[in-house]
């Protein structure tokens, strides 16, 4: 058993020494690279965090600028809308006034036409009355009158008619 123990102990020492040499070589060669890589990664993460904080600050500033611009634009929009409303009201008033003028012109035209039609009707009525008066006078007198007498009777009848209707 001693033999097994010493042979195992010898193997253990050789294994341990190989492990220690491997670890020393690893530290000498690999740990420096790993530490450099870890330090570089840490520096990159720090830089990324700082960049992110700067970007967040810039985004906040830009948001504030955008908010101010939005409020300014809203004010301009409100002014433009008020101006458009005023223009629309002015246009509406002009259209209403134009409509009133046209209606008044149509009313005056209609009154003129009515007056012209009334005059035409009166003239036609006078002519018919004169004709009827002439026929009645011819029958009453029983003879035909000359042109001068005829016109005199017509004028007298029209004058009496105008006096009665006036």
MARMI-249263 format. One record per residue: residue number from 0; residue in three letters; x, y, z of N, C-alpha, C in turn. Coordinates in nm, 2 decimals. Last residue first. Layout:
BEGIN
NUM,ALA,X,Y,Z,X,Y,Z,X,Y,Z
...
//
This chain:
BEGIN
165,UNK,-10.81,10.91,-6.28,-10.69,10.97,-6.22,-10.72,11.00,-6.07
164,UNK,-11.03,10.81,-6.41,-10.94,10.72,-6.35,-10.83,10.78,-6.27
163,UNK,-11.16,11.05,-6.51,-11.23,10.96,-6.41,-11.13,10.86,-6.34
162,UNK,-10.97,11.15,-6.68,-11.01,11.23,-6.56,-11.08,11.14,-6.46
161,UNK,-10.95,10.95,-6.87,-10.83,10.98,-6.79,-10.87,11.06,-6.66
160,UNK,-11.21,10.98,-6.98,-11.17,10.85,-6.92,-11.05,10.87,-6.82
159,UNK,-11.20,11.24,-7.09,-11.29,11.21,-6.98,-11.26,11.08,-6.91
158,UNK,-11.00,11.19,-7.28,-10.97,11.29,-7.17,-11.07,11.26,-7.06
157,UNK,-11.12,11.01,-7.45,-11.00,10.96,-7.37,-10.98,11.06,-7.26
156,UNK,-11.33,11.16,-7.55,-11.36,11.04,-7.47,-11.24,11.00,-7.39
155,UNK,-11.18,11.36,-7.69,-11.27,11.40,-7.58,-11.31,11.28,-7.49
154,UNK,-11.06,11.20,-7.88,-10.98,11.27,-7.78,-11.06,11.32,-7.66
153,UNK,-11.29,11.11,-8.02,-11.20,11.01,-7.95,-11.12,11.09,-7.85
152,UNK,-11.39,11.35,-8.12,-11.47,11.27,-8.03,-11.39,11.17,-7.95
151,UNK,-11.18,11.42,-8.29,-11.22,11.51,-8.19,-11.30,11.43,-8.08
150,UNK,-11.17,11.21,-8.48,-11.06,11.23,-8.39,-11.10,11.32,-8.27
149,UNK,-11.42,11.26,-8.61,-11.39,11.13,-8.54,-11.28,11.15,-8.44
148,UNK,-11.39,11.50,-8.72,-11.49,11.49,-8.62,-11.46,11.36,-8.54
147,UNK,-11.19,11.43,-8.91,-11.16,11.53,-8.81,-11.26,11.52,-8.69
146,UNK,-11.31,11.23,-9.07,-11.20,11.20,-8.99,-11.17,11.30,-8.88
145,UNK,-11.68,11.24,-9.05,-11.55,11.26,-9.12,-11.44,11.24,-9.02
144,UNK,-11.90,10.97,-8.98,-11.84,11.10,-8.95,-11.72,11.12,-9.03
143,UNK,-12.21,10.84,-9.09,-12.06,10.83,-9.08,-12.00,10.97,-9.06
142,UNK,-12.50,10.81,-8.89,-12.42,10.85,-9.01,-12.27,10.83,-8.99
141,UNK,-12.62,10.78,-8.65,-12.68,10.72,-8.77,-12.60,10.75,-8.90
140,UNK,-12.57,10.85,-8.40,-12.59,10.96,-8.50,-12.65,10.90,-8.63
139,UNK,-12.55,10.61,-8.29,-12.63,10.71,-8.23,-12.66,10.82,-8.33
138,UNK,-12.36,10.48,-8.45,-12.50,10.42,-8.44,-12.60,10.53,-8.38
137,UNK,-12.15,10.64,-8.40,-12.20,10.62,-8.54,-12.34,10.57,-8.53
136,UNK,-12.11,10.61,-8.13,-12.15,10.74,-8.18,-12.20,10.73,-8.32
135,UNK,-12.04,10.35,-8.11,-12.17,10.39,-8.04,-12.21,10.52,-8.10
134,UNK,-11.80,10.35,-8.26,-11.92,10.27,-8.30,-12.05,10.32,-8.24
133,UNK,-11.66,10.52,-8.09,-11.68,10.56,-8.23,-11.80,10.48,-8.28
132,UNK,-11.65,10.38,-7.86,-11.71,10.51,-7.86,-11.75,10.55,-8.00
131,UNK,-11.50,10.16,-7.94,-11.63,10.14,-7.90,-11.71,10.27,-7.90
130,UNK,-11.26,10.29,-8.00,-11.33,10.22,-8.11,-11.47,10.20,-8.07
129,UNK,-11.20,10.39,-7.75,-11.22,10.49,-7.86,-11.30,10.42,-7.97
128,UNK,-11.17,10.16,-7.61,-11.27,10.25,-7.57,-11.31,10.35,-7.68
127,UNK,-10.94,10.06,-7.74,-11.07,9.99,-7.75,-11.19,10.07,-7.71
126,UNK,-10.76,10.26,-7.67,-10.79,10.23,-7.81,-10.92,10.16,-7.83
125,UNK,-10.76,10.23,-7.39,-10.80,10.35,-7.45,-10.84,10.34,-7.60
124,UNK,-10.65,9.97,-7.38,-10.79,9.99,-7.33,-10.84,10.12,-7.39
123,UNK,-10.40,10.02,-7.47,-10.49,9.93,-7.54,-10.63,9.95,-7.50
122,UNK,-10.31,10.19,-7.27,-10.32,10.24,-7.41,-10.41,10.15,-7.49
121,UNK,-10.33,10.02,-7.05,-10.41,10.14,-7.05,-10.42,10.19,-7.19
120,UNK,-10.14,9.83,-7.13,-10.28,9.79,-7.11,-10.37,9.91,-7.11
119,UNK,-9.91,9.99,-7.13,-9.95,9.92,-7.26,-10.10,9.88,-7.25
118,UNK,-9.90,10.06,-6.86,-9.92,10.16,-6.97,-9.97,10.10,-7.10
117,UNK,-9.86,9.80,-6.76,-9.98,9.88,-6.72,-10.01,9.99,-6.82
116,UNK,-9.62,9.74,-6.87,-9.73,9.66,-6.90,-9.86,9.73,-6.87
115,UNK,-9.46,9.94,-6.74,-9.47,9.94,-6.89,-9.59,9.86,-6.93
114,UNK,-9.50,9.85,-6.48,-9.54,9.99,-6.52,-9.56,9.99,-6.67
113,UNK,-9.37,9.60,-6.49,-9.51,9.61,-6.45,-9.57,9.74,-6.50
112,UNK,-9.11,9.69,-6.56,-9.19,9.60,-6.65,-9.34,9.60,-6.62
111,UNK,-9.05,9.83,-6.33,-9.05,9.90,-6.46,-9.14,9.82,-6.56
110,UNK,-9.06,9.62,-6.14,-9.15,9.74,-6.13,-9.17,9.81,-6.26
109,UNK,-8.85,9.47,-6.24,-8.99,9.41,-6.24,-9.09,9.52,-6.23
108,UNK,-8.64,9.64,-6.19,-8.67,9.60,-6.33,-8.81,9.54,-6.34
107,UNK,-8.65,9.66,-5.91,-8.67,9.78,-5.99,-8.71,9.74,-6.14
106,UNK,-8.60,9.39,-5.86,-8.72,9.45,-5.81,-8.75,9.57,-5.89
105,UNK,-8.34,9.36,-5.96,-8.45,9.28,-6.02,-8.59,9.34,-5.98
104,UNK,-8.21,9.54,-5.79,-8.21,9.56,-5.94,-8.32,9.49,-6.00
103,UNK,-8.25,9.40,-5.55,-8.30,9.54,-5.57,-8.31,9.57,-5.72
102,UNK,-8.10,9.17,-5.60,-8.25,9.16,-5.58,-8.31,9.30,-5.60
101,UNK,-7.85,9.29,-5.63,-7.91,9.22,-5.75,-8.06,9.21,-5.73
100,UNK,-7.81,9.38,-5.37,-7.81,9.48,-5.49,-7.88,9.41,-5.61
99,UNK,-7.82,9.14,-5.23,-7.92,9.25,-5.21,-7.92,9.34,-5.32
98,UNK,-7.59,9.01,-5.34,-7.72,8.96,-5.36,-7.83,9.06,-5.33
97,UNK,-7.39,9.19,-5.24,-7.41,9.17,-5.39,-7.55,9.11,-5.42
96,UNK,-7.43,9.14,-4.97,-7.45,9.27,-5.02,-7.47,9.27,-5.18
95,UNK,-7.35,8.87,-4.96,-7.49,8.91,-4.92,-7.52,9.05,-4.98
94,UNK,-7.09,8.89,-5.05,-7.19,8.81,-5.13,-7.33,8.85,-5.09
93,UNK,-6.98,9.04,-4.85,-6.98,9.09,-4.98,-7.08,9.02,-5.07
92,UNK,-7.01,8.87,-4.63,-7.08,9.00,-4.63,-7.09,9.06,-4.77
91,UNK,-6.85,8.66,-4.72,-6.99,8.63,-4.70,-7.07,8.77,-4.70
90,UNK,-6.60,8.79,-4.71,-6.65,8.74,-4.84,-6.80,8.72,-4.83
89,UNK,-6.59,8.84,-4.44,-6.59,8.96,-4.54,-6.65,8.91,-4.67
88,UNK,-6.58,8.58,-4.35,-6.69,8.67,-4.31,-6.70,8.79,-4.40
87,UNK,-6.34,8.50,-4.47,-6.46,8.43,-4.50,-6.58,8.52,-4.47
86,UNK,-6.16,8.67,-4.34,-6.17,8.67,-4.48,-6.31,8.61,-4.53
85,UNK,-6.19,8.57,-4.08,-6.23,8.71,-4.11,-6.25,8.72,-4.26
84,UNK,-6.10,8.31,-4.11,-6.24,8.33,-4.07,-6.28,8.47,-4.10
83,UNK,-5.84,8.36,-4.18,-5.93,8.29,-4.28,-6.07,8.31,-4.24
82,UNK,-5.75,8.47,-3.94,-5.75,8.55,-4.06,-5.84,8.49,-4.17
81,UNK,-5.78,8.25,-3.78,-5.86,8.37,-3.75,-5.86,8.46,-3.87
80,UNK,-5.59,8.08,-3.90,-5.74,8.04,-3.90,-5.82,8.16,-3.87
79,UNK,-5.36,8.22,-3.85,-5.40,8.20,-3.99,-5.55,8.16,-3.99
78,UNK,-5.35,8.21,-3.57,-5.36,8.34,-3.64,-5.41,8.32,-3.78
77,UNK,-5.33,7.93,-3.54,-5.45,8.00,-3.49,-5.46,8.13,-3.55
76,UNK,-5.08,7.90,-3.66,-5.20,7.83,-3.72,-5.33,7.90,-3.67
75,UNK,-4.92,8.03,-3.49,-4.93,8.08,-3.62,-5.05,8.02,-3.69
74,UNK,-4.95,7.87,-3.26,-4.99,8.01,-3.26,-5.01,8.07,-3.39
73,UNK,-4.84,7.64,-3.36,-4.98,7.63,-3.32,-5.04,7.78,-3.32
72,UNK,-4.58,7.72,-3.39,-4.66,7.69,-3.51,-4.81,7.68,-3.48
71,UNK,-4.51,7.75,-3.12,-4.51,7.87,-3.21,-4.59,7.84,-3.33
70,UNK,-4.54,7.48,-3.04,-4.63,7.59,-2.98,-4.63,7.71,-3.07
69,UNK,-4.34,7.37,-3.19,-4.48,7.33,-3.21,-4.57,7.43,-3.16
68,UNK,-4.12,7.50,-3.09,-4.15,7.52,-3.23,-4.30,7.48,-3.25
67,UNK,-4.13,7.39,-2.83,-4.14,7.53,-2.85,-4.18,7.56,-2.99
66,UNK,-4.09,7.12,-2.90,-4.21,7.16,-2.83,-4.23,7.31,-2.84
65,UNK,-3.84,7.12,-3.01,-3.95,7.08,-3.09,-4.08,7.13,-3.03
64,UNK,-3.69,7.19,-2.78,-3.69,7.28,-2.90,-3.81,7.25,-2.98
63,UNK,-3.75,6.97,-2.63,-3.79,7.10,-2.58,-3.79,7.20,-2.69
62,UNK,-3.63,6.77,-2.79,-3.77,6.76,-2.76,-3.82,6.90,-2.71
61,UNK,-3.36,6.85,-2.77,-3.43,6.86,-2.90,-3.58,6.85,-2.88
60,UNK,-3.32,6.80,-2.50,-3.30,6.94,-2.55,-3.38,6.95,-2.69
59,UNK,-3.35,6.52,-2.50,-3.44,6.61,-2.42,-3.44,6.75,-2.47
58,UNK,-3.15,6.45,-2.68,-3.29,6.42,-2.72,-3.39,6.50,-2.64
57,UNK,-2.93,6.53,-2.53,-2.96,6.59,-2.66,-3.10,6.57,-2.70
56,UNK,-2.96,6.34,-2.32,-2.97,6.48,-2.29,-3.00,6.56,-2.42
55,UNK,-2.93,6.10,-2.47,-3.06,6.13,-2.40,-3.07,6.28,-2.37
54,UNK,-2.67,6.14,-2.56,-2.78,6.13,-2.66,-2.91,6.16,-2.59
53,UNK,-2.54,6.13,-2.31,-2.53,6.25,-2.39,-2.64,6.25,-2.50
52,UNK,-2.60,5.87,-2.24,-2.64,5.98,-2.15,-2.64,6.11,-2.23
51,UNK,-2.47,5.74,-2.44,-2.61,5.72,-2.43,-2.67,5.83,-2.34
50,UNK,-2.20,5.81,-2.39,-2.27,5.85,-2.52,-2.42,5.84,-2.51
49,UNK,-2.18,5.68,-2.15,-2.16,5.83,-2.16,-2.23,5.88,-2.28
48,UNK,-2.21,5.42,-2.23,-2.30,5.48,-2.13,-2.30,5.63,-2.14
47,UNK,-1.99,5.39,-2.40,-2.13,5.38,-2.46,-2.23,5.44,-2.36
46,UNK,-1.79,5.42,-2.22,-1.80,5.52,-2.33,-1.94,5.51,-2.38
45,UNK,-1.83,5.19,-2.06,-1.84,5.33,-2.00,-1.86,5.44,-2.11
44,UNK,-1.79,5.00,-2.26,-1.92,5.01,-2.19,-1.94,5.15,-2.13
43,UNK,-1.52,5.05,-2.32,-1.62,5.06,-2.42,-1.76,5.08,-2.36
42,UNK,-1.41,4.98,-2.07,-1.40,5.12,-2.12,-1.50,5.15,-2.23
41,UNK,-1.47,4.71,-2.06,-1.53,4.80,-1.96,-1.52,4.95,-2.01
40,UNK,-1.33,4.62,-2.28,-1.47,4.61,-2.28,-1.54,4.70,-2.18
39,UNK,-1.07,4.68,-2.19,-1.12,4.74,-2.31,-1.27,4.74,-2.32
38,UNK,-1.06,4.51,-1.97,-1.05,4.65,-1.95,-1.10,4.73,-2.07
37,UNK,-1.09,4.26,-2.10,-1.19,4.30,-2.00,-1.19,4.45,-1.98
36,UNK,-0.86,4.27,-2.26,-0.99,4.26,-2.33,-1.10,4.31,-2.23
35,UNK,-0.67,4.28,-2.05,-0.67,4.39,-2.15,-0.81,4.39,-2.22
34,UNK,-0.73,4.03,-1.93,-0.75,4.16,-1.86,-0.75,4.28,-1.95
33,UNK,-0.66,3.87,-2.15,-0.80,3.87,-2.09,-0.82,3.99,-2.02
32,UNK,-0.39,3.92,-2.17,-0.48,3.95,-2.28,-0.63,3.95,-2.23
31,UNK,-0.31,3.84,-1.92,-0.29,3.98,-1.96,-0.38,4.01,-2.07
30,UNK,-0.38,3.57,-1.93,-0.45,3.66,-1.83,-0.43,3.80,-1.87
29,UNK,-0.21,3.44,-2.12,-0.35,3.46,-2.14,-0.42,3.56,-2.05
28,UNK,0.07,3.45,-2.03,0.03,3.48,-2.16,-0.12,3.52,-2.17
27,UNK,0.08,3.42,-1.75,0.18,3.50,-1.82,0.13,3.54,-1.95
26,UNK,-0.14,3.25,-1.69,-0.13,3.39,-1.64,-0.04,3.48,-1.72
25,UNK,-0.05,3.03,-1.84,-0.18,3.09,-1.87,-0.18,3.23,-1.82
24,UNK,0.18,2.97,-1.71,0.19,3.01,-1.85,0.06,3.08,-1.89
23,UNK,0.07,2.91,-1.46,0.17,3.02,-1.47,0.18,3.07,-1.62
22,UNK,-0.09,2.69,-1.53,-0.16,2.81,-1.48,-0.06,2.93,-1.49
21,UNK,0.11,2.51,-1.61,0.01,2.55,-1.70,-0.06,2.68,-1.66
20,UNK,0.24,2.49,-1.37,0.32,2.54,-1.48,0.21,2.59,-1.59
19,UNK,0.03,2.37,-1.22,0.09,2.50,-1.17,0.16,2.56,-1.29
18,UNK,0.00,2.13,-1.36,-0.11,2.23,-1.35,-0.06,2.36,-1.32
17,UNK,0.25,2.02,-1.32,0.21,2.05,-1.46,0.09,2.15,-1.46
16,UNK,0.23,1.99,-1.04,0.34,2.08,-1.10,0.30,2.11,-1.24
15,UNK,0.02,1.81,-1.03,0.01,1.94,-0.97,0.11,2.03,-1.02
14,UNK,0.13,1.59,-1.16,0.01,1.65,-1.21,-0.01,1.79,-1.16
13,UNK,0.35,1.53,-0.99,0.37,1.57,-1.13,0.25,1.63,-1.19
12,UNK,0.20,1.48,-0.76,0.30,1.59,-0.76,0.33,1.63,-0.90
11,UNK,0.06,1.26,-0.84,-0.01,1.38,-0.80,0.08,1.50,-0.80
10,UNK,0.25,1.08,-0.89,0.17,1.12,-1.00,0.10,1.25,-0.96
9,UNK,0.35,1.05,-0.63,0.44,1.10,-0.74,0.36,1.15,-0.86
8,UNK,0.13,0.95,-0.51,0.18,1.08,-0.46,0.27,1.14,-0.57
7,UNK,0.11,0.71,-0.64,0.00,0.81,-0.65,0.04,0.94,-0.62
6,UNK,0.34,0.60,-0.54,0.32,0.61,-0.69,0.21,0.71,-0.72
5,UNK,0.29,0.60,-0.27,0.40,0.68,-0.32,0.39,0.70,-0.47
4,UNK,0.07,0.43,-0.26,0.06,0.57,-0.21,0.17,0.65,-0.26
3,UNK,0.16,0.20,-0.36,0.05,0.27,-0.43,0.04,0.41,-0.39
2,UNK,0.35,0.15,-0.16,0.39,0.16,-0.30,0.28,0.24,-0.38
1,UNK,0.19,0.11,0.06,0.29,0.22,0.06,0.33,0.25,-0.09
0,UNK,0.08,-0.11,0.00,0.00,0.00,0.00,0.09,0.12,0.00
//
